[in-house]
Amino acid sequence: MSSSDKLPIRDNRPQPQPVKHHHSARYYAQRVRESFTTRVTKVLCSIFLSLLLVALIVFFIVWLSLRPHRPRFHMIDFTVPGLAQKPGLDNAVITFNVTARNSNQHIGIYYDSMEGFVYYKDKQIGSTPLLHPFFQEPKTTTVVYGQFGIGAATLAVNSRRWKEFVNDRQHGIVYFRLGIMSVIRFKVSTWKSVHHKMHVNCDVAVGSDGLILPAWKNRKCSVYFS
């Protein structure tokens, strides 16, 4: 008899049933507490992230409207009147004035100190204190005037240096650099910032008559902080 002719035999033996685990009430209470804690943690994280996002948006908007712009300085006048005189060394004087512009819309600037320096060929030849401490309102311009060569602001110019002046004058142009160092603070409403040391550099050139050349008038000065 072939295998295909055999009748199938049904296995009536009982099959093993999966073991049912019965958990205690403490187990289910623990699962409920864990689920509740997870939900509370997610809610708290969502609230925190939402508040953080709102705070960042508000801070960004305030920063856009109140971010401080550094003051803008422009060279207005610079003269060395004695440069055209033969024995000019004895009466050597340099006078200048620049404008300081506060271009901020809502931010004032305290100038707690200000000092001027003059350089020739990158060597300092004079210094002088400038304006007394003052407060500059937003959107205003202040004229800063100074003079080197009188009293405490005497120029450190010897005969050799004066000969260099005269030699450059014969070529029709003498280059100088005016430096201003100031300690400032920004003011927004009743809040005042910490002190910042500001440096201003104004390159300038005068002609054979000691007067500023037209191309250097109203030229913007560089400003940086340290």
RARA-V61801 format. One record per residue. N is the residue number from 1. D_FIRST is the distance of its C-alpha to the first C-alpha in Angstrom with 2 decimals. Layout:
# RARA-V61801
((N,D_FIRST) (N,D_FIRST))
This chain:
# RARA-V61801
((1,0.00) (2,3.72) (3,6.63) (4,8.23) (5,6.53) (6,7.73) (7,11.24) (8,14.18) (9,16.13) (10,19.91) (11,22.28) (12,25.17) (13,27.21) (14,30.70) (15,31.38) (16,34.61) (17,37.51) (18,40.18) (19,43.27) (20,46.20) (21,49.52) (22,52.52) (23,55.71) (24,59.09) (25,61.99) (26,63.75) (27,60.89) (28,61.12) (29,64.92) (30,64.70) (31,62.41) (32,64.90) (33,67.82) (34,66.15) (35,65.35) (36,68.95) (37,70.40) (38,68.38) (39,69.59) (40,73.20) (41,73.05) (42,71.81) (43,74.57) (44,77.23) (45,76.10) (46,76.19) (47,79.70) (48,80.91) (49,79.61) (50,81.13) (51,84.50) (52,84.38) (53,83.72) (54,86.61) (55,88.90) (56,88.08) (57,88.76) (58,92.08) (59,93.04) (60,92.27) (61,94.37) (62,97.27) (63,97.03) (64,97.18) (65,100.28) (66,102.07) (67,101.03) (68,104.30) (69,105.68) (70,107.87) (71,111.54) (72,112.65) (73,115.75) (74,117.81) (75,120.80) (76,123.83) (77,126.81) (78,127.62) (79,131.06) (80,132.87) (81,136.44) (82,138.14) (83,136.06) (84,138.62) (85,141.54) (86,142.78) (87,143.18) (88,140.26) (89,138.95) (90,141.49) (91,140.50) (92,136.80) (93,135.01) (94,131.60) (95,130.92) (96,127.71) (97,125.92) (98,122.30) (99,120.50) (100,117.70) (101,115.50) (102,113.20) (103,110.74) (104,108.60) (105,108.41) (106,108.31) (107,108.90) (108,112.32) (109,113.24) (110,115.47) (111,117.33) (112,118.28) (113,119.93) (114,120.60) (115,122.12) (116,122.87) (117,122.83) (118,124.03) (119,122.75) (120,124.11) (121,121.90) (122,119.46) (123,122.18) (124,123.39) (125,127.08) (126,127.59) (127,126.19) (128,127.42) (129,126.29) (130,125.62) (131,125.27) (132,125.52) (133,122.31) (134,121.46) (135,118.73) (136,117.54) (137,116.29) (138,113.27) (139,114.04) (140,117.43) (141,119.14) (142,121.49) (143,123.95) (144,124.07) (145,127.41) (146,128.42) (147,131.10) (148,131.23) (149,134.54) (150,136.59) (151,136.86) (152,133.66) (153,131.79) (154,133.81) (155,132.10) (156,131.30) (157,132.74) (158,134.85) (159,136.90) (160,134.09) (161,131.68) (162,134.34) (163,134.84) (164,131.13) (165,131.56) (166,134.49) (167,132.67) (168,129.74) (169,132.24) (170,133.75) (171,130.36) (172,130.45) (173,127.70) (174,127.16) (175,123.76) (176,123.33) (177,120.58) (178,121.13) (179,118.88) (180,118.62) (181,116.89) (182,116.39) (183,114.60) (184,113.12) (185,111.07) (186,109.23) (187,109.89) (188,107.61) (189,109.18) (190,110.07) (191,107.60) (192,108.92) (193,106.88) (194,107.43) (195,109.97) (196,109.04) (197,111.10) (198,111.56) (199,112.86) (200,114.44) (201,115.31) (202,117.58) (203,118.36) (204,121.71) (205,124.26) (206,128.00) (207,130.29) (208,133.54) (209,135.38) (210,133.15) (211,131.59) (212,127.89) (213,126.62) (214,125.40) (215,121.90) (216,121.44) (217,122.64) (218,120.06) (219,117.45) (220,114.55) (221,114.39) (222,111.24) (223,110.22) (224,107.87) (225,107.31) (226,107.11))
